[in-house]
Each structure stands twice: as structure tokens, then as C-alpha cells.
Amino acid sequence: MASKTTVASAHAGIACLRRLSDAFRRRREELALSVGLSDGQWALLEEIATDHFMPSMFAKTRDSSAAAVSKTLRQLLGKGLVSVSLSKADGRQRAYQLSAKGKRALEALRQEREQAIERIWLGLDPSEVKNFVGFGNRLCDRLEQYGRKEEHK
């Protein structure tokens, strides 16, 4: 019979996850800063690059306010990374597109990220990565299930 994880081991796992999360957040901030952006500006720039960007939907999926998204959009417009026009489909809507400068910034970020993946991830043992992904997905599933149960109490 398999033994259960101890409370001490669970706390060590939580501490490791916190360290990993902090390291990932810092690295994203460093990457964004390398092209003069904040992490939030980078996320919005990535979304604008898609064909289906809608500020209100972006705010909702990010648990952000429409005002915060509007502020970030103004910052990106001010940096010359985004342009805005009236939507061809609905003149009451605004359509946002990456400018040439915005496309270059996003491409630089993607190249930096690919280099980081190559240097950090691709040198790891493939079986360890596979085990990590499996464990991480199982842990996420358990956290989400627990959260749903707590919401219905």
C-alpha cells in the first residue's frame, strides 16, 4: 500500500510551487522589460495580435476592470505599439491592430522566450518533464475541484 504524503512534504511542495511561480513571474517581467513593456502590456499586446481582440472580453478573462484595460491600451497607443480605427463591421466599435513597432516588439519577445525555452527546458531529461507535466495537471485538477466544492458550500 502506498503511503500518504505528509503535511511537511505538502508544505515543501507548496513552497517549491511558490518559488517556481515567483521565478516565472519575475522572468516574464524581465522579458517584457527587455522591450520596454510591463507584463500586463505584453499580455495585452499578445491578445491584440489575435483576430478576435475585444477589450471587454480581455478584461473579463483576466479578472481586470475595463478601466484598467483602457489605461493599458492608452499606454500601448502612446508607445506607438498599437493603432486604433473604427471597426469595419460595426462603426460603433474600435478595432485595435499592432503597429509595425508593436509587431517588432512582439517578435523580439517571442524570440527571447524561445531562447529561454531552449536554454532552460530543452536540456532537461524528457521523462522528468513528462512527469512534471503530469503531476502539474493532476495538481491543477485537484485545486480546481476543491475550489468548485468550496464555492457550493
ROTORVO-422278 format. One record per residue (C-alpha): residue number from 1; residue in one letter; x negated, y, z negated. Coordinates in Angstrom, 3 decimals, always signed. Each point is the difference from the previous one (the first is absolute). Example, Ala and Ser with C-alpha at 12.3 -4.5 7.8 and 13.67 -1.06 7.14 Angstrom:
2
@num=1&residuo=A&px=-12.300&py=-4.500&pz=-7.800
@num=2&residuo=S&px=-1.370&py=+3.440&pz=+0.660
***
This chain:
153
@num=1&residuo=M&px=+0.000&py=+0.000&pz=+0.000
@num=2&residuo=A&px=-1.343&py=+3.423&pz=+0.964
@num=3&residuo=S&px=-0.651&py=+2.396&pz=-2.838
@num=4&residuo=K&px=+1.717&py=+3.369&pz=-0.171
@num=5&residuo=T&px=-1.797&py=+3.279&pz=+0.445
@num=6&residuo=T&px=-0.894&py=+1.582&pz=-3.349
@num=7&residuo=V&px=+1.011&py=+3.507&pz=-0.973
@num=8&residuo=A&px=-3.687&py=+0.971&pz=-0.010
@num=9&residuo=S&px=-0.390&py=-1.304&pz=+3.567
@num=10&residuo=A&px=+3.120&py=+1.869&pz=+1.081
@num=11&residuo=H&px=-1.389&py=+3.232&pz=-1.473
@num=12&residuo=A&px=-3.317&py=-0.603&pz=+1.784
@num=13&residuo=G&px=+1.938&py=-0.506&pz=+3.259
@num=14&residuo=I&px=+1.963&py=+3.206&pz=-0.558
@num=15&residuo=A&px=-3.233&py=+1.919&pz=-0.711
@num=16&residuo=C&px=-1.550&py=-1.423&pz=+3.180
@num=17&residuo=L&px=+3.060&py=+0.947&pz=+2.036
@num=18&residuo=R&px=-0.074&py=+3.529&pz=-1.445
@num=19&residuo=R&px=-3.716&py=+0.294&pz=+0.874
@num=20&residuo=L&px=+0.666&py=-1.282&pz=+3.529
@num=21&residuo=S&px=+2.941&py=+2.376&pz=+0.442
@num=22&residuo=D&px=-2.062&py=+2.967&pz=-1.236
@num=23&residuo=A&px=-2.916&py=-0.931&pz=+2.272
@num=24&residuo=F&px=+2.335&py=-0.306&pz=+2.997
@num=25&residuo=R&px=+1.657&py=+3.352&pz=-0.787
@num=26&residuo=R&px=-3.388&py=+1.727&pz=-0.388
@num=27&residuo=R&px=-1.241&py=-1.498&pz=+3.270
@num=28&residuo=R&px=+3.113&py=+1.216&pz=+1.886
@num=29&residuo=E&px=-0.511&py=+3.465&pz=-1.495
@num=30&residuo=E&px=-3.676&py=-0.038&pz=+1.084
@num=31&residuo=L&px=+0.952&py=-1.095&pz=+3.513
@num=32&residuo=A&px=+2.661&py=+2.695&pz=+0.287
@num=33&residuo=L&px=-2.373&py=+2.636&pz=-1.357
@num=34&residuo=S&px=-2.601&py=-0.987&pz=+2.627
@num=35&residuo=V&px=+2.254&py=+1.656&pz=+2.611
@num=36&residuo=G&px=+1.261&py=+2.787&pz=-2.270
@num=37&residuo=L&px=+3.291&py=-1.596&pz=-1.066
@num=38&residuo=S&px=+1.655&py=-1.181&pz=-3.193
@num=39&residuo=D&px=+1.265&py=-3.573&pz=-0.229
@num=40&residuo=G&px=+3.579&py=+1.305&pz=+0.279
@num=41&residuo=Q&px=-0.848&py=+1.983&pz=+3.122
@num=42&residuo=W&px=-1.607&py=-3.097&pz=+1.514
@num=43&residuo=A&px=+3.113&py=-2.082&pz=-0.704
@num=44&residuo=L&px=+2.204&py=+2.627&pz=+1.627
@num=45&residuo=L&px=-2.331&py=+0.304&pz=+2.989
@num=46&residuo=E&px=+0.178&py=-3.791&pz=+0.482
@num=47&residuo=E&px=+3.784&py=+0.145&pz=-0.080
@num=48&residuo=I&px=+0.208&py=+2.896&pz=+2.448
@num=49&residuo=A&px=-2.102&py=-2.076&pz=+2.398
@num=50&residuo=T&px=+2.905&py=-2.458&pz=+0.263
@num=51&residuo=D&px=+2.941&py=+0.613&pz=+2.307
@num=52&residuo=H&px=+2.577&py=-0.091&pz=-2.770
@num=53&residuo=F&px=-1.185&py=+2.660&pz=-2.476
@num=54&residuo=M&px=+2.750&py=+1.705&pz=-1.953
@num=55&residuo=P&px=-1.018&py=+2.171&pz=-2.974
@num=56&residuo=S&px=+3.041&py=-0.958&pz=-2.084
@num=57&residuo=M&px=-0.585&py=-3.728&pz=+0.519
@num=58&residuo=F&px=-3.702&py=+0.381&pz=-0.786
@num=59&residuo=A&px=+0.878&py=+1.790&pz=-3.243
@num=60&residuo=K&px=+2.454&py=-2.740&pz=-0.949
@num=61&residuo=T&px=-2.401&py=-2.887&pz=+0.683
@num=62&residuo=R&px=-2.766&py=+1.751&pz=-1.959
@num=63&residuo=D&px=+2.210&py=+0.924&pz=-2.969
@num=64&residuo=S&px=-0.830&py=+3.609&pz=+0.765
@num=65&residuo=S&px=+2.105&py=+3.091&pz=+0.371
@num=66&residuo=A&px=+0.851&py=+1.604&pz=+3.314
@num=67&residuo=A&px=-1.643&py=+3.183&pz=-1.320
@num=68&residuo=A&px=-3.283&py=-1.852&pz=-0.641
@num=69&residuo=V&px=+0.032&py=-1.470&pz=+3.514
@num=70&residuo=S&px=+0.776&py=+3.438&pz=+1.468
@num=71&residuo=K&px=-2.934&py=+1.484&pz=-1.916
@num=72&residuo=T&px=-2.356&py=-2.695&pz=+1.331
@num=73&residuo=L&px=+1.343&py=+0.537&pz=+3.531
@num=74&residuo=R&px=-0.737&py=+3.730&pz=-0.319
@num=75&residuo=Q&px=-3.543&py=-0.839&pz=-1.139
@num=76&residuo=L&px=-0.521&py=-2.272&pz=+3.020
@num=77&residuo=L&px=+1.432&py=+2.667&pz=+2.308
@num=78&residuo=G&px=-2.324&py=+2.551&pz=-1.590
@num=79&residuo=K&px=-3.008&py=-2.242&pz=+0.613
@num=80&residuo=G&px=+1.024&py=-0.350&pz=+3.636
@num=81&residuo=L&px=+0.440&py=-3.776&pz=-0.306
@num=82&residuo=V&px=+3.702&py=-0.057&pz=+0.868
@num=83&residuo=S&px=+2.258&py=+1.911&pz=+2.356
@num=84&residuo=V&px=+3.747&py=+0.413&pz=-0.270
@num=85&residuo=S&px=+2.730&py=+0.572&pz=+2.576
@num=86&residuo=L&px=+3.736&py=-0.415&pz=+0.259
@num=87&residuo=S&px=+1.087&py=-3.555&pz=+0.650
@num=88&residuo=K&px=+1.008&py=-0.721&pz=+3.573
@num=89&residuo=A&px=+2.646&py=-2.434&pz=-1.236
@num=90&residuo=D&px=+1.513&py=+2.360&pz=-2.593
@num=91&residuo=G&px=-0.823&py=+3.700&pz=+0.059
@num=92&residuo=R&px=+0.826&py=+0.282&pz=-3.701
@num=93&residuo=Q&px=-2.893&py=-2.324&pz=-0.845
@num=94&residuo=R&px=-3.713&py=+0.722&pz=+0.022
@num=95&residuo=A&px=-2.433&py=-2.336&pz=+1.732
@num=96&residuo=Y&px=-3.502&py=-0.291&pz=-1.435
@num=97&residuo=Q&px=-2.984&py=-1.206&pz=+2.025
@num=98&residuo=L&px=-3.684&py=-0.339&pz=-0.682
@num=99&residuo=S&px=-2.098&py=+2.680&pz=+1.633
@num=100&residuo=A&px=-3.257&py=-0.953&pz=+1.727
@num=101&residuo=K&px=-1.785&py=+0.950&pz=-3.236
@num=102&residuo=G&px=+2.426&py=-2.182&pz=-1.983
@num=103&residuo=K&px=-0.620&py=-2.940&pz=+2.325
@num=104&residuo=R&px=-3.768&py=+0.408&pz=-0.432
@num=105&residuo=A&px=+0.337&py=+0.158&pz=-3.788
@num=106&residuo=L&px=+2.167&py=-3.120&pz=-0.066
@num=107&residuo=E&px=-2.398&py=-1.838&pz=+2.303
@num=108&residuo=A&px=-2.944&py=+0.947&pz=-2.240
@num=109&residuo=L&px=+1.907&py=-1.310&pz=-3.028
@num=110&residuo=R&px=+0.813&py=-3.253&pz=+1.765
@num=111&residuo=Q&px=-3.637&py=-0.479&pz=+1.021
@num=112&residuo=E&px=-1.200&py=+0.667&pz=-3.560
@num=113&residuo=R&px=+2.575&py=-2.460&pz=-1.333
@num=114&residuo=E&px=-1.066&py=-2.672&pz=+2.491
@num=115&residuo=Q&px=-3.636&py=+0.476&pz=-1.023
@num=116&residuo=A&px=+0.969&py=-0.373&pz=-3.654
@num=117&residuo=I&px=+1.972&py=-3.173&pz=+0.758
@num=118&residuo=E&px=-2.970&py=-1.403&pz=+1.862
@num=119&residuo=R&px=-2.474&py=+0.834&pz=-2.773
@num=120&residuo=I&px=+2.188&py=-0.986&pz=-2.942
@num=121&residuo=W&px=+2.439&py=-2.695&pz=+1.079
@num=122&residuo=L&px=-1.610&py=-1.826&pz=+2.898
@num=123&residuo=G&px=-3.007&py=-1.065&pz=-2.083
@num=124&residuo=L&px=+2.192&py=-1.832&pz=-2.507
@num=125&residuo=D&px=+0.588&py=-3.735&pz=-0.053
@num=126&residuo=P&px=+3.117&py=-0.643&pz=+2.160
@num=127&residuo=S&px=+1.444&py=-2.469&pz=-2.516
@num=128&residuo=E&px=-0.321&py=+2.587&pz=-2.797
@num=129&residuo=V&px=+1.826&py=+2.575&pz=+2.117
@num=130&residuo=K&px=+2.720&py=-2.537&pz=+0.824
@num=131&residuo=N&px=+0.383&py=-0.874&pz=-3.703
@num=132&residuo=F&px=+0.054&py=+3.695&pz=-0.931
@num=133&residuo=V&px=+2.737&py=+0.735&pz=+2.539
@num=134&residuo=G&px=+2.058&py=-2.964&pz=-1.200
@num=135&residuo=F&px=-0.392&py=+0.950&pz=-3.644
@num=136&residuo=G&px=+0.703&py=+3.675&pz=+0.707
@num=137&residuo=N&px=+3.209&py=-0.834&pz=+1.875
@num=138&residuo=R&px=+1.188&py=-2.337&pz=-2.738
@num=139&residuo=L&px=-0.737&py=+2.646&pz=-2.630
@num=140&residuo=C&px=+1.900&py=+2.636&pz=+2.027
@num=141&residuo=D&px=+2.956&py=-2.365&pz=+0.362
@num=142&residuo=R&px=+0.062&py=-0.586&pz=-3.768
@num=143&residuo=L&px=-0.259&py=+3.722&pz=-0.761
@num=144&residuo=E&px=+2.821&py=+0.804&pz=+2.427
@num=145&residuo=Q&px=+2.205&py=-2.781&pz=-1.390
@num=146&residuo=Y&px=-0.628&py=+1.192&pz=-3.530
@num=147&residuo=G&px=+0.823&py=+3.578&pz=+1.008
@num=148&residuo=R&px=+3.288&py=-1.075&pz=+1.584
@num=149&residuo=K&px=+0.974&py=-1.933&pz=-3.128
@num=150&residuo=E&px=-0.770&py=+3.031&pz=-2.189
@num=151&residuo=E&px=+2.156&py=+2.240&pz=+2.228
@num=152&residuo=H&px=+3.007&py=-2.261&pz=-0.532
@num=153&residuo=K&px=-0.180&py=-0.160&pz=-3.794
***
